Amino acid sequence: TAKLELERLLLIHPENLKARVDLGVFELGLNNLAQAEQHLAAALKQDSGHGKARYYEAMVLYQQGQNSAAKKKLTALSKVKHDEYGIKAAQFLKEYAV
């Protein structure tokens, strides 16, 4: 499975930021919120400005019912206008009025 492939890749290359973020997003899709949060937090330790990791970290918070924390992160990210995830954050805030 894709999850297994990402896990294997991270065993060999734990510094692989793309794989770490993708695994976090994958876990979020499976509603494995604790695992998603763990992978995304590790990715953000590596690169605190990573737009995709920041966006999905906020989505984990939103799924956990932590709307004010999610809104705070999405608002900060939405100010990064040149990042596709900054744009997505602004759209999410507008559509869902978190």
BELLINFEN-V514326 format. One record per backbone hydrogen bond with DSSP energy under -0.5 kcal/mol. CO is the residue of the C=O (numbers start at 1). NH is the residue of the N-H. Records with the same first field share a line. If there is no record, write none. Layout:
CO=NH  NH
//
This chain:
1=5
2=6
3=7
4=8
5=9
6=10
7=11
8=12
9=13
13=16
15=17
16=20
17=21
18=22
19=23
20=24
21=25
22=26
23=27
24=28
25=29
26=30
27=32
28=31
31=33
32=36
33=37
34=38
35=39
36=40
37=41
38=42
39=43
40=44
41=45
42=46
43=47
47=50
49=51
50=54
51=55
52=56
53=57
54=58
55=59
56=60
57=61
58=62
59=63
60=64
61=66
62=65
65=67
66=70
67=71
68=72
69=73
70=74
71=75
72=76
73=77
74=78
75=79
76=79
77=80
79=81
80=83
83=86  87
84=88
85=89
86=90
87=91
88=92
89=93
90=94
91=95
92=96
93=97
//
